Amino acid sequence: MNRTILIAESGTSEDRANRRDDVGKSSGETYAATLEQLMPGCQIDIVRPSDDTSTPVSVADIVRYDSVFITGSPMHVYNDTPPVQRQIEFMQAVFKSGVPSFGSCAGLQIAVAAAGGRVRKMPERLEAGISRGLVRTSAGEGHALLAGRPAVWDAPALHGDEVEKLPEGAILLAGNRITPVQAVEIRHERGIFWGVQYHPELAIGEIAAALRREADALIDAGLVITCSDVNEVADSLDRLHREPDSRSARWRLGVDDQFASEEKRRTELLNFIEAIPALDCRER
């Protein structure tokens, strides 16, 4: 049976335009391309809840889909702005629908806020390029979202915001030294959400482009000294994107198969897709 998928782009039209300039796709278009590879023949619709020109998506609209994916973006969920309010209202409708949902980066933060949790600006610095030393919590041991991950792993990441407080009904599944909340399950209203702070949907080259775009922020955060430092890391990521088996590129970045291999990088997405039927809480 072909799956019907709804992708919700977080962020604004300006965010989408900037990302297309960098990598040729918006975050929703990247998600769509990835999901089409993982689920050949799936039917995908993309909505943009934060746009003031978008028609609000109702619970009745959402229940027509088998699953919902919420993308990352530069959106600051703690800002009480109309785009943020519209995005959170959309996510609340997803929870009410009972349709299984998955989100990464800002997608996780939106789900947390919609269920009653809190998001904040990271107090010290960004997590940029590679989220290192991800480790399961005791609750994450044996959880289906993280099936196939080793004891410790790295993943693509770029964020300056993080979850400050999880909502009731949430289970913390993984974290690391920089960002304690890295993988989560949220049960709220009738829905089940699985989310990660990192980016299993992204190609390594997209992370390289994001680092170049955020060079000034990386310098301000003290992660690098000059733009040349940013370009050096981004160039290594681009090489790994082209040559995922390159021993020298892996050594230079300090990564293994969990980051370099496309299939292993997508572990959480693959696990969610497999679990969709079991997570479906729609009324029949």
C-alpha positions as CSV (number, residue, x, y, z in Angstrom):
1,M,0.0,0.0,0.0
2,N,1.3,3.4,-0.9
3,R,1.8,5.7,2.1
4,T,0.3,9.2,2.2
5,I,2.7,11.7,3.8
6,L,2.2,15.3,4.9
7,I,5.4,17.4,5.3
8,A,5.1,20.6,7.3
9,E,7.8,23.2,6.6
10,S,8.7,25.2,9.7
11,G,10.1,28.6,9.1
12,T,9.2,31.5,6.8
13,S,9.2,32.1,3.0
14,E,12.5,34.0,3.5
15,D,14.1,30.9,5.3
16,R,13.0,28.7,2.3
17,A,14.4,31.1,-0.2
18,N,17.7,31.4,1.6
19,R,18.0,27.6,1.8
20,R,17.2,27.1,-1.9
21,D,20.0,29.6,-2.7
22,D,22.4,27.5,-0.6
23,V,21.5,23.9,-1.5
24,G,18.8,24.1,-4.2
25,K,16.0,22.8,-1.9
26,S,13.9,24.1,1.0
27,S,13.9,22.0,4.1
28,G,10.5,20.5,3.1
29,E,11.8,19.6,-0.4
30,T,14.8,17.9,1.2
31,Y,12.5,15.9,3.4
32,A,10.4,15.0,0.4
33,A,13.4,13.8,-1.6
34,T,14.7,11.7,1.3
35,L,11.3,10.1,1.9
36,E,10.7,9.3,-1.7
37,Q,14.0,7.3,-1.6
38,L,13.0,5.5,1.6
39,M,9.3,4.9,0.5
40,P,9.2,4.6,-3.3
41,G,5.7,5.4,-4.6
42,C,4.6,7.4,-1.5
43,Q,2.3,10.3,-2.0
44,I,3.6,13.5,-0.5
45,D,2.0,16.9,0.2
46,I,3.9,19.9,1.6
47,V,2.2,22.6,3.7
48,R,3.7,25.8,5.2
49,P,1.7,26.5,8.4
50,S,3.7,29.5,9.5
51,D,2.8,31.5,6.3
52,D,0.1,34.1,6.8
53,T,-1.2,33.2,3.3
54,S,-1.6,29.5,4.0
55,T,-5.0,28.0,4.7
56,P,-5.0,26.5,8.2
57,V,-4.7,22.7,8.2
58,S,-7.5,21.1,10.3
59,V,-7.6,17.9,12.2
60,A,-10.0,16.6,9.4
61,D,-7.3,17.4,6.8
62,I,-4.5,15.7,8.8
63,V,-6.3,12.4,9.4
64,R,-6.3,11.7,5.6
65,Y,-2.5,11.1,5.9
66,D,-0.6,8.1,7.3
67,S,2.1,10.2,8.9
68,V,3.3,13.8,9.3
69,F,6.9,15.1,9.2
70,I,7.9,18.5,10.6
71,T,11.1,20.0,9.3
72,G,13.9,22.0,10.8
73,S,14.4,25.7,10.2
74,P,15.9,28.9,11.8
75,M,12.5,29.4,13.7
76,H,12.9,30.4,17.3
77,V,10.0,28.6,19.0
78,Y,10.2,30.7,22.2
79,N,9.4,33.9,20.2
80,D,5.7,34.7,20.5
81,T,5.2,35.8,16.9
82,P,2.3,35.0,14.5
83,P,4.4,32.5,12.4
84,V,5.4,30.6,15.6
85,Q,1.8,30.6,16.8
86,R,0.5,29.3,13.5
87,Q,3.2,26.5,13.5
88,I,2.3,25.5,17.1
89,E,-1.4,25.5,16.3
90,F,-0.7,23.1,13.4
91,M,1.3,20.8,15.6
92,Q,-1.5,20.8,18.2
93,A,-3.9,19.7,15.4
94,V,-1.5,16.9,14.5
95,F,-1.6,15.6,18.1
96,K,-5.4,15.8,18.2
97,S,-5.6,13.8,14.9
98,G,-3.9,10.7,16.2
99,V,-1.6,10.6,13.1
100,P,2.0,9.5,13.9
101,S,4.5,12.3,13.5
102,F,8.3,12.8,13.3
103,G,10.3,16.0,13.5
104,S,14.0,17.0,13.5
105,C,15.7,20.1,15.0
106,A,13.0,22.9,15.0
107,G,10.5,20.2,14.3
108,L,11.3,18.6,17.7
109,Q,11.1,22.0,19.4
110,I,7.7,22.8,17.8
111,A,6.3,19.5,19.1
112,V,7.7,20.1,22.6
113,A,6.1,23.6,22.7
114,A,2.8,22.4,21.3
115,A,2.6,19.8,24.0
116,G,3.3,22.2,26.8
117,G,7.1,22.1,27.1
118,R,9.7,24.9,26.8
119,V,12.4,25.8,24.3
120,R,15.3,28.2,24.9
121,K,18.3,29.7,23.3
122,M,21.3,27.5,24.1
123,P,23.1,29.2,27.1
124,E,26.7,28.7,25.9
125,R,27.2,28.0,22.2
126,L,25.8,26.4,19.1
127,E,26.0,22.7,18.2
128,A,27.3,23.0,14.6
129,G,28.2,20.4,11.9
130,I,28.4,17.3,14.0
131,S,26.5,16.4,17.2
132,R,29.0,14.2,18.9
133,G,28.8,11.6,21.6
134,L,25.1,10.9,21.5
135,V,24.1,8.4,24.2
136,R,20.8,6.6,25.0
137,T,19.1,7.2,28.3
138,S,17.9,4.2,30.3
139,A,14.5,4.8,28.7
140,G,16.1,4.9,25.3
141,E,17.6,1.5,25.7
142,G,15.5,-0.8,23.6
143,H,13.3,2.0,22.2
144,A,12.4,1.4,18.6
145,L,13.4,4.9,17.5
146,L,17.0,4.2,18.2
147,A,17.2,0.5,17.1
148,G,20.5,-0.2,15.3
149,R,22.4,2.7,16.9
150,P,25.6,1.7,18.8
151,A,26.3,2.8,22.4
152,V,27.6,6.1,21.2
153,W,27.1,7.8,17.9
154,D,27.5,11.1,16.0
155,A,24.9,12.8,13.7
156,P,24.6,15.9,11.5
157,A,23.4,19.0,13.4
158,L,23.2,22.7,13.4
159,H,21.2,24.5,16.1
160,G,21.4,27.4,18.6
161,D,18.2,26.6,20.4
162,E,17.4,23.5,22.6
163,V,14.6,22.0,24.6
164,E,14.6,23.4,28.1
165,K,11.8,21.4,29.6
166,L,10.0,18.4,28.2
167,P,6.2,18.3,28.4
168,E,4.2,15.8,30.4
169,G,3.9,12.6,28.4
170,A,7.4,12.9,27.0
171,I,10.2,10.3,27.3
172,L,13.8,11.4,26.9
173,L,15.6,8.8,24.8
174,A,19.1,10.3,24.1
175,G,21.3,13.2,24.8
176,N,24.9,14.4,24.8
177,R,27.1,16.7,26.8
178,I,26.2,19.8,24.7
179,T,22.4,19.3,24.4
180,P,20.8,17.0,27.0
181,V,17.6,16.5,25.0
182,Q,18.5,14.9,21.7
183,A,15.8,12.3,21.1
184,V,12.3,12.1,22.5
185,E,9.0,10.4,22.3
186,I,5.9,12.6,23.1
187,R,2.5,11.2,23.7
188,H,0.0,14.1,23.8
189,E,-3.8,14.3,23.2
190,R,-4.3,11.3,20.9
191,G,-1.0,11.5,19.0
192,I,2.5,10.0,19.3
193,F,5.5,12.0,18.1
194,W,9.1,10.8,17.7
195,G,11.7,13.5,17.3
196,V,15.4,14.3,17.3
197,Q,17.4,17.5,17.7
198,Y,19.8,16.4,14.9
199,H,19.2,15.9,11.2
200,P,18.9,12.3,9.9
201,E,17.2,13.6,6.8
202,L,20.2,15.7,5.5
203,A,22.9,14.9,3.1
204,I,26.4,15.8,4.4
205,G,26.8,18.4,1.7
206,E,23.8,20.2,3.0
207,I,25.5,20.5,6.4
208,A,28.5,21.9,4.7
209,A,26.4,24.6,3.0
210,A,24.7,25.4,6.3
211,L,28.0,26.0,8.0
212,R,29.1,28.4,5.3
213,R,25.8,30.2,5.6
214,E,26.2,30.5,9.4
215,A,29.9,31.4,9.3
216,D,29.4,34.7,11.2
217,A,27.4,33.0,13.9
218,L,30.1,30.3,14.3
219,I,32.7,33.0,14.7
220,D,30.6,34.9,17.2
221,A,30.0,31.7,19.2
222,G,33.8,31.2,19.4
223,L,33.7,27.8,17.6
224,V,36.1,29.1,14.9
225,I,38.3,32.1,14.5
226,T,37.9,33.0,10.8
227,C,35.8,32.2,7.8
228,S,38.7,30.2,6.5
229,D,38.3,27.9,9.5
230,V,34.6,27.4,8.6
231,N,35.5,26.7,4.9
232,E,38.1,24.1,6.0
233,V,35.5,22.1,7.9
234,A,32.9,22.6,5.2
235,D,35.4,21.4,2.5
236,S,36.0,18.2,4.5
237,L,32.3,17.6,4.8
238,D,31.9,18.2,1.0
239,R,34.6,15.6,0.4
240,L,32.9,13.1,2.7
241,H,29.7,13.7,0.8
242,R,31.3,12.9,-2.5
243,E,33.5,10.0,-1.0
244,P,31.7,8.5,2.0
245,D,34.3,5.7,2.3
246,S,37.3,8.2,2.3
247,R,39.4,7.2,5.2
248,S,41.2,10.6,5.2
249,A,38.0,12.6,5.2
250,R,36.6,10.4,8.0
251,W,39.8,10.8,10.0
252,R,39.9,14.6,9.5
253,L,36.3,15.0,10.7
254,G,36.6,12.3,13.4
255,V,33.6,10.3,12.3
256,D,32.7,6.7,11.5
257,D,29.9,4.9,9.6
258,Q,27.2,6.3,11.8
259,F,27.8,9.7,10.3
260,A,29.4,8.9,6.9
261,S,27.0,6.2,5.7
262,E,23.7,7.5,4.3
263,E,21.8,4.5,5.5
264,K,23.1,4.6,9.0
265,R,22.7,8.4,9.1
266,R,19.0,7.9,8.4
267,T,18.5,5.3,11.1
268,E,15.8,7.2,13.1
269,L,13.8,8.0,9.9
270,L,13.9,4.3,8.8
271,N,12.8,3.2,12.3
272,F,9.9,5.7,12.4
273,I,8.7,4.6,8.9
274,E,8.7,1.0,10.0
275,A,6.8,1.8,13.2
276,I,4.1,4.0,11.6
277,P,1.3,1.3,11.6
278,A,1.9,0.6,15.3
279,L,1.9,4.3,16.2
280,D,-1.3,5.1,14.3
281,C,-4.0,6.4,16.7
282,R,-6.6,7.6,14.2
283,E,-10.2,6.7,14.9
284,R,-11.3,4.0,12.4
